[in-house]
Structure formats: C-alpha cells, structure tokens
Amino acid sequence: MLIVDRIEDGFAVIEDEDKHFEAAVSELAEDVREGDAVILENGVYIKDISAAEKLRSEILKLQNDLWE
C-alpha cells in the first residue's frame, strides 16, 4: 500500500511498506493530500479509496481497543 507521507519542496514522499521514494507534485492528482493512500494510474498518483477505508477501519479498531 502506498501512503503519501509528506509533501514538501515540490515533491511528495511516498512510503511503500519499508521503502520511501519521491514523486514530483505534478504526478499527484489535485485532491491527494498527506496521509492519503494512493495508487499509480496512467502515470498519476490518485487516491486509493478502498485502501483508505481499510486504513480508517484499522485505526478505529486500534482506538477502540485502547478504551476496552
């Protein structure tokens, strides 16, 4: 799963499990922000909605586990 870690100086730092790489901001869809899960489609990183929902679900479960 690709996650946009941060955007700075015209580049997005994208992490893929244990690796990080940079992509030019011009390679991101306009609505992509830091923390978004993305996929590469036709040379452009777009939001990966299904991965984002999975991440949200995992985070909510972790939060709920803290309160139990």
Phi and psi restraints in degrees (value plus and minus 20) as a CYANA .aco file:
   2 LEU   PHI    -115.1   -75.1
   2 LEU   PSI     110.1   150.1
   3 ILE   PHI    -146.5  -106.5
   3 ILE   PSI     113.5   153.5
   4 VAL   PHI     -97.5   -57.5
   4 VAL   PSI      90.5   130.5
   5 ASP   PHI     -95.9   -55.9
   5 ASP   PSI     -69.7   -29.7
   6 ARG   PHI    -179.9  -139.9
   6 ARG   PSI     141.2   181.2
   7 ILE   PHI    -147.3  -107.3
   7 ILE   PSI     102.3   142.3
   8 GLU   PHI    -177.0  -137.0
   8 GLU   PSI     127.1   167.1
   9 ASP   PHI      32.1    72.1
   9 ASP   PSI      18.1    58.1
  10 GLY   PHI      61.0   101.0
  10 GLY   PSI     -13.3    26.7
  11 PHE   PHI    -150.5  -110.5
  11 PHE   PSI     130.7   170.7
  12 ALA   PHI    -127.0   -87.0
  12 ALA   PSI     110.8   150.8
  13 VAL   PHI    -113.0   -73.0
  13 VAL   PSI      99.2   139.2
  14 ILE   PHI    -133.3   -93.3
  14 ILE   PSI     113.4   153.4
  15 GLU   PHI    -129.5   -89.5
  15 GLU   PSI     123.6   163.6
  16 ASP   PHI    -152.8  -112.8
  16 ASP   PSI      74.2   114.2
  17 GLU   PHI      39.7    79.7
  17 GLU   PSI    -122.9   -82.9
  18 ASP   PHI    -126.1   -86.1
  18 ASP   PSI     -13.9    26.1
  19 LYS   PHI    -136.2   -96.2
  19 LYS   PSI     135.1   175.1
  20 HIS   PHI    -146.0  -106.0
  20 HIS   PSI     125.3   165.3
  21 PHE   PHI    -167.7  -127.7
  21 PHE   PSI     144.9   184.9
  22 GLU   PHI    -127.6   -87.6
  22 GLU   PSI     127.2   167.2
  23 ALA   PHI    -154.8  -114.8
  23 ALA   PSI     123.1   163.1
  24 ALA   PHI     -84.1   -44.1
  24 ALA   PSI     124.6   164.6
  25 VAL   PHI     -77.6   -37.6
  25 VAL   PSI     -49.9    -9.9
  26 SER   PHI     -84.8   -44.8
  26 SER   PSI     -36.2     3.8
  27 GLU   PHI    -108.4   -68.4
  27 GLU   PSI     -22.7    17.3
  28 LEU   PHI    -117.5   -77.5
  28 LEU   PSI     122.9   162.9
  29 ALA   PHI     -83.0   -43.0
  29 ALA   PSI     133.6   173.6
  30 GLU   PHI     -78.2   -38.2
  30 GLU   PSI     -50.9   -10.9
  31 ASP   PHI    -110.8   -70.8
  31 ASP   PSI     -17.5    22.5
  32 VAL   PHI     -97.9   -57.9
  32 VAL   PSI     111.9   151.9
  33 ARG   PHI    -147.9  -107.9
  33 ARG   PSI     149.6   189.6
  34 GLU   PHI     -77.5   -37.5
  34 GLU   PSI     117.7   157.7
  35 GLY   PHI      70.8   110.8
  35 GLY   PSI     -29.9    10.1
  36 ASP   PHI     -95.7   -55.7
  36 ASP   PSI     123.5   163.5
  37 ALA   PHI    -102.2   -62.2
  37 ALA   PSI     116.6   156.6
  38 VAL   PHI    -153.8  -113.8
  38 VAL   PSI     140.9   180.9
  39 ILE   PHI    -152.1  -112.1
  39 ILE   PSI     133.0   173.0
  40 LEU   PHI    -111.8   -71.8
  40 LEU   PSI      99.7   139.7
  41 GLU   PHI    -155.0  -115.0
  41 GLU   PSI      98.4   138.4
  42 ASN   PHI      34.5    74.5
  42 ASN   PSI      20.5    60.5
  43 GLY   PHI      59.6    99.6
  43 GLY   PSI     -13.5    26.5
  44 VAL   PHI    -146.9  -106.9
  44 VAL   PSI     115.7   155.7
  45 TYR   PHI    -103.3   -63.3
  45 TYR   PSI      98.5   138.5
  46 ILE   PHI    -136.7   -96.7
  46 ILE   PSI     141.2   181.2
  47 LYS   PHI     -81.7   -41.7
  47 LYS   PSI     118.2   158.2
  48 ASP   PHI    -122.4   -82.4
  48 ASP   PSI      72.7   112.7
  49 ILE   PHI     -81.0   -41.0
  49 ILE   PSI     -62.9   -22.9
  50 SER   PHI     -86.3   -46.3
  50 SER   PSI     -59.2   -19.2
  51 ALA   PHI     -88.0   -48.0
  51 ALA   PSI     -56.8   -16.8
  52 ALA   PHI     -83.9   -43.9
  52 ALA   PSI     -62.1   -22.1
  53 GLU   PHI     -84.7   -44.7
  53 GLU   PSI     -59.3   -19.3
  54 LYS   PHI     -83.4   -43.4
  54 LYS   PSI     -63.9   -23.9
  55 LEU   PHI     -81.5   -41.5
  55 LEU   PSI     -64.6   -24.6
  56 ARG   PHI     -79.7   -39.7
  56 ARG   PSI     -62.6   -22.6
  57 SER   PHI     -82.1   -42.1
  57 SER   PSI     -64.4   -24.4
  58 GLU   PHI     -83.7   -43.7
  58 GLU   PSI     -61.0   -21.0
  59 ILE   PHI     -85.8   -45.8
  59 ILE   PSI     -63.3   -23.3
  60 LEU   PHI     -81.6   -41.6
  60 LEU   PSI     -60.4   -20.4
  61 LYS   PHI     -82.5   -42.5
  61 LYS   PSI     -64.6   -24.6
  62 LEU   PHI     -81.2   -41.2
  62 LEU   PSI     -62.4   -22.4
  63 GLN   PHI     -83.3   -43.3
  63 GLN   PSI     -63.6   -23.6
  64 ASN   PHI     -85.3   -45.3
  64 ASN   PSI     -57.2   -17.2
  65 ASP   PHI     -83.9   -43.9
  65 ASP   PSI     -50.8   -10.8
  66 LEU   PHI     -85.5   -45.5
  66 LEU   PSI     -51.5   -11.5
  67 TRP   PHI    -112.6   -72.6
  67 TRP   PSI     -24.0    16.0
